[in-house]
């Protein structure tokens, strides 16, 4: 399923920000600082198991259930 990474990133941002644009930008920045190039992934991007595992780990750190 292509695009899983993009969906995971969007879910993390949505859960953390709860609609607040400033918190959404901060969350995206935190993901970038943790090594996830959020702008690189689209719905047509191939799924990379290593990146998915890393995002899952980050989601746990942020307290977000994917």
Secondary structure as UniProt FT lines:
FT   TURN            2..3
FT   HELIX           4..17
FT   TURN            18..19
FT   HELIX           21..33
FT   TURN            34..35
FT   HELIX           38..40
FT   TURN            43..44
FT   HELIX           49..62
//
